[in-house]
Amino acid sequence: MTSLLQSVVQRALALPEEQQNALAALLLEEIESEQCWQESFARSPDVLDKLAEEALEEDREGRTMDLADLL
């Protein structure tokens, strides 16, 4: 276990049980989500490249907005 994770676990141990369970649920959800993404990209490694190229093309065509304009 890394020192950062050890630090997080120590701090989590000081939380009430309800908050510990909520934190654990969030962590498990994040781990499962990451595994799903990794499996998806492993099955179709060219998908991310294709999506990136589509996004760049949309930007070149002026079909995107600057994030700062949305705020």
Biopython code that builds the backbone (N, CA, C, O; Angstrom):
import numpy as np
from Bio.PDB.StructureBuilder import StructureBuilder

atoms = [
    (1, "MET", "N", (0.854, -1.170, 0.000)),
    (1, "MET", "CA", (0.000, 0.000, 0.000)),
    (1, "MET", "C", (0.896, 1.228, 0.000)),
    (1, "MET", "O", (1.905, 1.274, 0.705)),
    (2, "THR", "N", (0.525, 2.215, -0.789)),
    (2, "THR", "CA", (1.320, 3.436, -0.839)),
    (2, "THR", "C", (1.120, 4.252, 0.434)),
    (2, "THR", "O", (0.151, 4.058, 1.169)),
    (3, "SER", "N", (2.050, 5.163, 0.680)),
    (3, "SER", "CA", (1.937, 5.997, 1.873)),
    (3, "SER", "C", (0.723, 6.929, 1.776)),
    (3, "SER", "O", (0.089, 7.234, 2.786)),
    (4, "LEU", "N", (0.405, 7.379, 0.561)),
    (4, "LEU", "CA", (-0.767, 8.244, 0.395)),
    (4, "LEU", "C", (-2.046, 7.471, 0.727)),
    (4, "LEU", "O", (-2.919, 7.989, 1.425)),
    (5, "LEU", "N", (-2.159, 6.258, 0.240)),
    (5, "LEU", "CA", (-3.346, 5.457, 0.540)),
    (5, "LEU", "C", (-3.412, 5.130, 2.029)),
    (5, "LEU", "O", (-4.494, 5.136, 2.616)),
    (6, "GLN", "N", (-2.273, 4.848, 2.641)),
    (6, "GLN", "CA", (-2.255, 4.608, 4.085)),
    (6, "GLN", "C", (-2.764, 5.822, 4.847)),
    (6, "GLN", "O", (-3.517, 5.690, 5.812)),
    (7, "SER", "N", (-2.349, 6.999, 4.409)),
    (7, "SER", "CA", (-2.801, 8.234, 5.046)),
    (7, "SER", "C", (-4.310, 8.394, 4.914)),
    (7, "SER", "O", (-4.986, 8.782, 5.867)),
    (8, "VAL", "N", (-4.828, 8.097, 3.746)),
    (8, "VAL", "CA", (-6.270, 8.202, 3.521)),
    (8, "VAL", "C", (-7.023, 7.209, 4.401)),
    (8, "VAL", "O", (-8.045, 7.550, 4.997)),
    (9, "VAL", "N", (-6.522, 5.997, 4.479)),
    (9, "VAL", "CA", (-7.177, 4.978, 5.302)),
    (9, "VAL", "C", (-7.181, 5.409, 6.768)),
    (9, "VAL", "O", (-8.190, 5.263, 7.457)),
    (10, "GLN", "N", (-6.068, 5.934, 7.239)),
    (10, "GLN", "CA", (-6.010, 6.386, 8.633)),
    (10, "GLN", "C", (-7.027, 7.488, 8.901)),
    (10, "GLN", "O", (-7.688, 7.491, 9.940)),
    (11, "ARG", "N", (-7.150, 8.416, 7.973)),
    (11, "ARG", "CA", (-8.131, 9.494, 8.148)),
    (11, "ARG", "C", (-9.552, 8.949, 8.065)),
    (11, "ARG", "O", (-10.437, 9.395, 8.794)),
    (12, "ALA", "N", (-9.767, 7.987, 7.179)),
    (12, "ALA", "CA", (-11.100, 7.396, 7.031)),
    (12, "ALA", "C", (-11.514, 6.652, 8.299)),
    (12, "ALA", "O", (-12.691, 6.643, 8.660)),
    (13, "LEU", "N", (-10.553, 6.033, 8.971)),
    (13, "LEU", "CA", (-10.857, 5.307, 10.197)),
    (13, "LEU", "C", (-11.404, 6.218, 11.292)),
    (13, "LEU", "O", (-12.099, 5.760, 12.199)),
    (14, "ALA", "N", (-11.093, 7.491, 11.204)),
    (14, "ALA", "CA", (-11.563, 8.445, 12.202)),
    (14, "ALA", "C", (-12.993, 8.929, 11.917)),
    (14, "ALA", "O", (-13.609, 9.592, 12.752)),
    (15, "LEU", "N", (-13.501, 8.596, 10.753)),
    (15, "LEU", "CA", (-14.854, 9.027, 10.386)),
    (15, "LEU", "C", (-15.904, 8.127, 11.022)),
    (15, "LEU", "O", (-15.621, 6.978, 11.361)),
    (16, "PRO", "N", (-17.118, 8.650, 11.183)),
    (16, "PRO", "CA", (-18.218, 7.798, 11.650)),
    (16, "PRO", "C", (-18.476, 6.675, 10.635)),
    (16, "PRO", "O", (-18.159, 6.813, 9.454)),
    (17, "GLU", "N", (-19.042, 5.591, 11.097)),
    (17, "GLU", "CA", (-19.272, 4.410, 10.254)),
    (17, "GLU", "C", (-20.047, 4.753, 8.984)),
    (17, "GLU", "O", (-19.725, 4.248, 7.909)),
    (18, "GLU", "N", (-21.053, 5.596, 9.097)),
    (18, "GLU", "CA", (-21.866, 5.948, 7.928)),
    (18, "GLU", "C", (-21.003, 6.624, 6.848)),
    (18, "GLU", "O", (-21.139, 6.329, 5.661)),
    (19, "GLN", "N", (-20.127, 7.521, 7.274)),
    (19, "GLN", "CA", (-19.251, 8.199, 6.319)),
    (19, "GLN", "C", (-18.200, 7.244, 5.755)),
    (19, "GLN", "O", (-17.825, 7.356, 4.588)),
    (20, "GLN", "N", (-17.726, 6.314, 6.569)),
    (20, "GLN", "CA", (-16.781, 5.313, 6.075)),
    (20, "GLN", "C", (-17.431, 4.483, 4.975)),
    (20, "GLN", "O", (-16.817, 4.219, 3.941)),
    (21, "ASN", "N", (-18.680, 4.072, 5.206)),
    (21, "ASN", "CA", (-19.384, 3.270, 4.209)),
    (21, "ASN", "C", (-19.625, 4.066, 2.926)),
    (21, "ASN", "O", (-19.514, 3.522, 1.827)),
    (22, "ALA", "N", (-19.954, 5.343, 3.064)),
    (22, "ALA", "CA", (-20.167, 6.177, 1.880)),
    (22, "ALA", "C", (-18.864, 6.322, 1.090)),
    (22, "ALA", "O", (-18.865, 6.242, -0.138)),
    (23, "LEU", "N", (-17.768, 6.532, 1.794)),
    (23, "LEU", "CA", (-16.464, 6.645, 1.147)),
    (23, "LEU", "C", (-16.082, 5.337, 0.462)),
    (23, "LEU", "O", (-15.595, 5.343, -0.669)),
    (24, "ALA", "N", (-16.298, 4.237, 1.135)),
    (24, "ALA", "CA", (-15.993, 2.927, 0.557)),
    (24, "ALA", "C", (-16.814, 2.687, -0.704)),
    (24, "ALA", "O", (-16.294, 2.167, -1.691)),
    (25, "ALA", "N", (-18.085, 3.059, -0.682)),
    (25, "ALA", "CA", (-18.942, 2.883, -1.852)),
    (25, "ALA", "C", (-18.431, 3.720, -3.027)),
    (25, "ALA", "O", (-18.420, 3.255, -4.167)),
    (26, "LEU", "N", (-18.011, 4.951, -2.744)),
    (26, "LEU", "CA", (-17.470, 5.802, -3.803)),
    (26, "LEU", "C", (-16.193, 5.214, -4.403)),
    (26, "LEU", "O", (-16.016, 5.202, -5.621)),
    (27, "LEU", "N", (-15.322, 4.734, -3.548)),
    (27, "LEU", "CA", (-14.074, 4.151, -4.023)),
    (27, "LEU", "C", (-14.326, 2.906, -4.866)),
    (27, "LEU", "O", (-13.718, 2.734, -5.923)),
    (28, "LEU", "N", (-15.218, 2.043, -4.404)),
    (28, "LEU", "CA", (-15.538, 0.839, -5.173)),
    (28, "LEU", "C", (-16.144, 1.187, -6.528)),
    (28, "LEU", "O", (-15.817, 0.568, -7.541)),
    (29, "GLU", "N", (-17.016, 2.169, -6.538)),
    (29, "GLU", "CA", (-17.638, 2.600, -7.791)),
    (29, "GLU", "C", (-16.579, 3.129, -8.757)),
    (29, "GLU", "O", (-16.622, 2.832, -9.951)),
    (30, "GLU", "N", (-15.638, 3.905, -8.247)),
    (30, "GLU", "CA", (-14.578, 4.453, -9.086)),
    (30, "GLU", "C", (-13.674, 3.347, -9.633)),
    (30, "GLU", "O", (-13.301, 3.378, -10.806)),
    (31, "ILE", "N", (-13.324, 2.382, -8.802)),
    (31, "ILE", "CA", (-12.485, 1.269, -9.246)),
    (31, "ILE", "C", (-13.197, 0.466, -10.327)),
    (31, "ILE", "O", (-12.595, 0.117, -11.342)),
    (32, "GLU", "N", (-14.475, 0.173, -10.114)),
    (32, "GLU", "CA", (-15.245, -0.587, -11.106)),
    (32, "GLU", "C", (-15.388, 0.186, -12.408)),
    (32, "GLU", "O", (-15.303, -0.397, -13.489)),
    (33, "SER", "N", (-15.604, 1.483, -12.316)),
    (33, "SER", "CA", (-15.724, 2.316, -13.508)),
    (33, "SER", "C", (-14.421, 2.309, -14.302)),
    (33, "SER", "O", (-14.429, 2.170, -15.525)),
    (34, "GLU", "N", (-13.312, 2.460, -13.601)),
    (34, "GLU", "CA", (-12.008, 2.463, -14.259)),
    (34, "GLU", "C", (-11.748, 1.126, -14.942)),
    (34, "GLU", "O", (-11.211, 1.089, -16.049)),
    (35, "GLN", "N", (-12.123, 0.031, -14.291)),
    (35, "GLN", "CA", (-11.934, -1.290, -14.896)),
    (35, "GLN", "C", (-12.771, -1.429, -16.158)),
    (35, "GLN", "O", (-12.317, -2.002, -17.149)),
    (36, "CYS", "N", (-13.987, -0.910, -16.126)),
    (36, "CYS", "CA", (-14.852, -0.964, -17.316)),
    (36, "CYS", "C", (-14.236, -0.187, -18.470)),
    (36, "CYS", "O", (-14.229, -0.659, -19.607)),
    (37, "TRP", "N", (-13.713, 1.013, -18.180)),
    (37, "TRP", "CA", (-13.080, 1.807, -19.234)),
    (37, "TRP", "C", (-11.868, 1.075, -19.794)),
    (37, "TRP", "O", (-11.684, 1.023, -21.010)),
    (38, "GLN", "N", (-11.046, 0.512, -18.925)),
    (38, "GLN", "CA", (-9.850, -0.199, -19.381)),
    (38, "GLN", "C", (-10.223, -1.376, -20.275)),
    (38, "GLN", "O", (-9.588, -1.609, -21.303)),
    (39, "GLU", "N", (-11.255, -2.116, -19.878)),
    (39, "GLU", "CA", (-11.698, -3.258, -20.682)),
    (39, "GLU", "C", (-12.265, -2.799, -22.021)),
    (39, "GLU", "O", (-12.018, -3.424, -23.053)),
    (40, "SER", "N", (-13.019, -1.715, -22.003)),
    (40, "SER", "CA", (-13.592, -1.192, -23.246)),
    (40, "SER", "C", (-12.497, -0.774, -24.217)),
    (40, "SER", "O", (-12.555, -1.113, -25.399)),
    (41, "PHE", "N", (-11.502, -0.042, -23.732)),
    (41, "PHE", "CA", (-10.428, 0.401, -24.606)),
    (41, "PHE", "C", (-9.551, -0.762, -25.054)),
    (41, "PHE", "O", (-9.006, -0.731, -26.157)),
    (42, "ALA", "N", (-9.406, -1.769, -24.233)),
    (42, "ALA", "CA", (-8.605, -2.930, -24.616)),
    (42, "ALA", "C", (-9.275, -3.687, -25.766)),
    (42, "ALA", "O", (-8.594, -4.230, -26.635)),
    (43, "ARG", "N", (-10.610, -3.721, -25.769)),
    (43, "ARG", "CA", (-11.336, -4.404, -26.841)),
    (43, "ARG", "C", (-11.300, -3.606, -28.140)),
    (43, "ARG", "O", (-11.335, -4.188, -29.224)),
    (44, "SER", "N", (-11.231, -2.300, -28.042)),
    (44, "SER", "CA", (-11.259, -1.433, -29.223)),
    (44, "SER", "C", (-10.239, -0.301, -29.055)),
    (44, "SER", "O", (-10.619, 0.840, -28.793)),
    (45, "PRO", "N", (-8.956, -0.611, -29.203)),
    (45, "PRO", "CA", (-7.932, 0.399, -28.930)),
    (45, "PRO", "C", (-7.999, 1.615, -29.851)),
    (45, "PRO", "O", (-7.509, 2.685, -29.489)),
    (46, "ASP", "N", (-8.594, 1.471, -31.027)),
    (46, "ASP", "CA", (-8.644, 2.592, -31.956)),
    (46, "ASP", "C", (-9.816, 3.538, -31.682)),
    (46, "ASP", "O", (-9.898, 4.606, -32.289)),
    (47, "VAL", "N", (-10.716, 3.163, -30.782)),
    (47, "VAL", "CA", (-11.896, 3.978, -30.509)),
    (47, "VAL", "C", (-11.505, 5.342, -29.941)),
    (47, "VAL", "O", (-12.038, 6.363, -30.375)),
    (48, "LEU", "N", (-10.605, 5.374, -29.000)),
    (48, "LEU", "CA", (-10.202, 6.636, -28.390)),
    (48, "LEU", "C", (-9.550, 7.548, -29.430)),
    (48, "LEU", "O", (-9.805, 8.752, -29.448)),
    (49, "ASP", "N", (-8.711, 6.977, -30.292)),
    (49, "ASP", "CA", (-8.094, 7.774, -31.356)),
    (49, "ASP", "C", (-9.154, 8.355, -32.279)),
    (49, "ASP", "O", (-9.065, 9.515, -32.683)),
    (50, "LYS", "N", (-10.150, 7.556, -32.610)),
    (50, "LYS", "CA", (-11.222, 8.023, -33.496)),
    (50, "LYS", "C", (-12.021, 9.147, -32.831)),
    (50, "LYS", "O", (-12.337, 10.149, -33.471)),
    (51, "LEU", "N", (-12.343, 8.981, -31.563)),
    (51, "LEU", "CA", (-13.091, 10.022, -30.848)),
    (51, "LEU", "C", (-12.281, 11.315, -30.764)),
    (51, "LEU", "O", (-12.827, 12.405, -30.928)),
    (52, "ALA", "N", (-10.997, 11.193, -30.511)),
    (52, "ALA", "CA", (-10.145, 12.375, -30.434)),
    (52, "ALA", "C", (-10.093, 13.087, -31.779)),
    (52, "ALA", "O", (-10.174, 14.314, -31.833)),
    (53, "GLU", "N", (-9.960, 12.339, -32.852)),
    (53, "GLU", "CA", (-9.916, 12.941, -34.183)),
    (53, "GLU", "C", (-11.240, 13.633, -34.516)),
    (53, "GLU", "O", (-11.245, 14.712, -35.110)),
    (54, "GLU", "N", (-12.360, 13.015, -34.136)),
    (54, "GLU", "CA", (-13.668, 13.642, -34.365)),
    (54, "GLU", "C", (-13.783, 14.955, -33.595)),
    (54, "GLU", "O", (-14.303, 15.942, -34.117)),
    (55, "ALA", "N", (-13.300, 14.966, -32.362)),
    (55, "ALA", "CA", (-13.359, 16.188, -31.558)),
    (55, "ALA", "C", (-12.487, 17.282, -32.167)),
    (55, "ALA", "O", (-12.890, 18.445, -32.213)),
    (56, "LEU", "N", (-11.307, 16.919, -32.628)),
    (56, "LEU", "CA", (-10.430, 17.902, -33.258)),
    (56, "LEU", "C", (-11.048, 18.446, -34.545)),
    (56, "LEU", "O", (-10.948, 19.641, -34.824)),
    (57, "GLU", "N", (-11.670, 17.598, -35.310)),
    (57, "GLU", "CA", (-12.329, 18.030, -36.542)),
    (57, "GLU", "C", (-13.476, 18.994, -36.243)),
    (57, "GLU", "O", (-13.636, 20.007, -36.925)),
    (58, "GLU", "N", (-14.271, 18.676, -35.223)),
    (58, "GLU", "CA", (-15.346, 19.576, -34.829)),
    (58, "GLU", "C", (-14.786, 20.932, -34.419)),
    (58, "GLU", "O", (-15.374, 21.967, -34.734)),
    (59, "ASP", "N", (-13.665, 20.937, -33.726)),
    (59, "ASP", "CA", (-13.051, 22.195, -33.307)),
    (59, "ASP", "C", (-12.547, 22.969, -34.516)),
    (59, "ASP", "O", (-12.728, 24.184, -34.592)),
    (60, "ARG", "N", (-11.918, 22.281, -35.458)),
    (60, "ARG", "CA", (-11.424, 22.954, -36.665)),
    (60, "ARG", "C", (-12.568, 23.579, -37.453)),
    (60, "ARG", "O", (-12.404, 24.627, -38.078)),
    (61, "GLU", "N", (-13.725, 22.928, -37.419)),
    (61, "GLU", "CA", (-14.894, 23.417, -38.150)),
    (61, "GLU", "C", (-15.670, 24.481, -37.373)),
    (61, "GLU", "O", (-16.678, 24.995, -37.859)),
    (62, "GLY", "N", (-15.202, 24.809, -36.168)),
    (62, "GLY", "CA", (-15.858, 25.834, -35.373)),
    (62, "GLY", "C", (-17.140, 25.365, -34.710)),
    (62, "GLY", "O", (-17.999, 26.178, -34.371)),
    (63, "ARG", "N", (-17.272, 24.075, -34.523)),
    (63, "ARG", "CA", (-18.491, 23.532, -33.904)),
    (63, "ARG", "C", (-18.326, 23.243, -32.415)),
    (63, "ARG", "O", (-19.083, 22.459, -31.842)),
    (64, "THR", "N", (-17.339, 23.875, -31.794)),
    (64, "THR", "CA", (-17.125, 23.699, -30.352)),
    (64, "THR", "C", (-17.181, 25.046, -29.662)),
    (64, "THR", "O", (-17.105, 26.092, -30.307)),
    (65, "MET", "N", (-17.317, 25.013, -28.334)),
    (65, "MET", "CA", (-17.326, 26.230, -27.541)),
    (65, "MET", "C", (-16.198, 26.160, -26.533)),
    (65, "MET", "O", (-15.868, 25.089, -26.023)),
    (66, "ASP", "N", (-15.617, 27.295, -26.254)),
    (66, "ASP", "CA", (-14.604, 27.389, -25.210)),
    (66, "ASP", "C", (-15.283, 27.211, -23.863)),
    (66, "ASP", "O", (-16.309, 27.839, -23.600)),
    (67, "LEU", "N", (-14.732, 26.370, -23.014)),
    (67, "LEU", "CA", (-15.312, 26.115, -21.699)),
    (67, "LEU", "C", (-15.490, 27.404, -20.914)),
    (67, "LEU", "O", (-16.479, 27.553, -20.196)),
    (68, "ALA", "N", (-14.559, 28.330, -21.032)),
    (68, "ALA", "CA", (-14.655, 29.600, -20.314)),
    (68, "ALA", "C", (-15.900, 30.386, -20.712)),
    (68, "ALA", "O", (-16.437, 31.145, -19.905)),
    (69, "ASP", "N", (-16.366, 30.211, -21.958)),
    (69, "ASP", "CA", (-17.571, 30.893, -22.417)),
    (69, "ASP", "C", (-18.826, 30.355, -21.739)),
    (69, "ASP", "O", (-19.848, 31.038, -21.693)),
    (70, "LEU", "N", (-18.755, 29.152, -21.220)),
    (70, "LEU", "CA", (-19.918, 28.530, -20.579)),
    (70, "LEU", "C", (-20.068, 28.966, -19.134)),
    (70, "LEU", "O", (-21.143, 28.818, -18.552)),
    (71, "LEU", "N", (-19.021, 29.495, -18.554)),
    (71, "LEU", "CA", (-19.048, 29.857, -17.133)),
    (71, "LEU", "C", (-19.510, 31.244, -16.911)),
    (71, "LEU", "O", (-19.586, 31.694, -15.767)),
]
sb = StructureBuilder()
sb.init_structure("model")
sb.init_model(0)
sb.init_chain("A")
sb.init_seg("    ")
for serial, (resi, resn, name, xyz) in enumerate(atoms, 1):
    if name == "N":
        sb.init_residue(resn, " ", resi, " ")
    sb.init_atom(name, np.array(xyz, "f"), 0.0, 1.0, " ", f" {name:<3s}", serial, name[0])
structure = sb.get_structure()
